[in-house]
Amino acid sequence: MTVSPPILALADFLADPVDPADFPEHHVRFWNARWAGEVGLGALDAAGQVAHFGRFAPLPDNLPRPLALRYHGHQFGVYNPQLGDGRGFLFAQLRDSGGRLLDLGTKGSGQTPWSRQGDGRLTLKGGVREVLASSYLEALGVNTSKSFALIETGEQLARNDEPSPTRSSVLTRLSHSHIRFGTFQRLAYLEDRESMARLVDYCVTQFHPQAEDADMGRKACGLLAAVTEATARMIGQWMPAGFVHGVMNTDNFNITGETFDFGPWRFLSKSDPNFVAAYFDQQGLYRFGRQPVQGAWALQQLASALLLLADADDLAKALAPYQEVYRDSFVAHTHALLGIAPAGSVEDDTGFLQDLYAWMTESEASWPQVFHDWFGGAASEARAKASPQAALYEAAAFSPVRAHLLAREPVRPERLEQAIFQRQTPPSLLIEEVEALWTPIAEADDWTAFEAKLADIEALRLARWG
């Protein structure tokens, strides 16, 4: 469903009109038919997909030209005012079947005023990785941007961190919003109070109407409170999913609490609080166990930007719920991924999580295998006994965890009848698997394994949440 794009009301200070790159070839490698149907684009055939997501012909009644958004941000703790959409743009705004405003944004669509001598392109491997990661996050129930279209573009790119020349692509992703924490930081840096107030109005109206208030200071605080809760819930979902974002810069957080702009992401093979996804994160700033702390720090930078409109004490109060919301999300999502009901007592539930994750770290059990084997709690005891890591469950160290699992009621136990749970091993997305999927694409243009993995991930999503 198309709309008159609300973002145009902010375009004078928020963005720069740009033109997409003119690519020599267009080969559709991924199309998200389910989400295309949700936003009214399900009828597009292959030619239409190329026209709008390879050549970026405007959608009807939508943005006449793409917009490269302006923002700043902290990168590994260092403030950088030289940021902005350097290889992407906002292409369109749509509404889904429930009336929710959504953005179609790109990666690899060409140079913009913010490219900083970059080529504005995306490697095909990078596009493949994001399609896989976003699909798997969705299958694990994590709030995330959705990969919408991936089109190979026929150019050869040079990169320092992978064999070159390498194939190129352009990715379009669907997000609830592309407004970043760094969008606010830029306006604070410029001391542009009027534009900041307009941005707050837009974000409250379109995304967080519960924060509406006639007083701008209270409205800004209400917005911060809503963003704080959304961010805390998102990171509370990352942790039981074993997801490591990799680059938690403030320009990689958006105001609707969606996972996006993840760089060298990883999913844990085993519990390791000190695991670092990005090879260039030499200090481990964004290591797995530190992600909740880093999320709180990013929100503090957003609060600092909003000092342009509100008092420090009031903004501090808006940040206060972060720890409790994060904890509740972490508890709820761990139970959801195990298919069991929480005990309902904070003490009992947090005790279970402490026992579970301490055991996972000490035993070095396979992270995805544990959540597969014990999905349904007591209803899966026999399945767990047949697991490839059944011996770990027989060890005395597992006894407290077992007691918790057997005491919880399964939620919708009929889900255990799904084919996914008849298997000994679950769908997973470890880095070795991603490399194995890429090899036949790179060597023989064979997409069979990639397509099979996506089908497996979709089966997991339907088995867990469908």
Sequence and secondary structure as in RCSB ss.txt:
>XXXX:A:sequence
MTVSPPILALADFLADPVDPADFPEHHVRFWNARWAGEVGLGALDAAGQVAHFGRFAPLPDNLPRPLALRYHGHQ
FGVYNPQLGDGRGFLFAQLRDSGGRLLDLGTKGSGQTPWSRQGDGRLTLKGGVREVLASSYLEALGVNTSKSFAL
IETGEQLARNDEPSPTRSSVLTRLSHSHIRFGTFQRLAYLEDRESMARLVDYCVTQFHPQAEDADMGRKACGLLA
AVTEATARMIGQWMPAGFVHGVMNTDNFNITGETFDFGPWRFLSKSDPNFVAAYFDQQGLYRFGRQPVQGAWALQ
QLASALLLLADADDLAKALAPYQEVYRDSFVAHTHALLGIAPAGSVEDDTGFLQDLYAWMTESEASWPQVFHDWF
GGAASEARAKASPQAALYEAAAFSPVRAHLLAREPVRPERLEQAIFQRQTPPSLLIEEVEALWTPIAEADDWTAF
EAKLADIEALRLARWG
>XXXX:A:secstr
 B   GGGGGHHHHEEE      S  EEEEE HHHHHHTT TT  HHHHHHHHTS    TTS SS EEE   EEE
TTEEESS S SS  EEEEEE TT  EEEEEEESS   TT TT    EEHHHHHHHHHHHHHHHHTT  B EEEEE
EEEEEEE  SSS SSEEEEEEEEEES   BHHHHHHHHHTT HHHHHHHHHHHHHHT GGG  SSHHHHHHHHHH
HHHHHHHHHHHHHHHHTEE S   GGG BTT  B    S EE SB  TT    TT TT TT GGGHHHHHHHHHH
HHHHHGGGTS HHHHHHHHTTHHHHHHHHHHHHHHHHHTB   S HHHHHHHHHHHHHHHHHHT BHHHHHHHTT
TGGGGHHHHHTSTTHHHHHSGGGHHHHHHHHHS BSSGGGGGSGGGGSSS     HHHHHHHHHHHHHH   HHH
HHHHHHHHHHHHHHH 
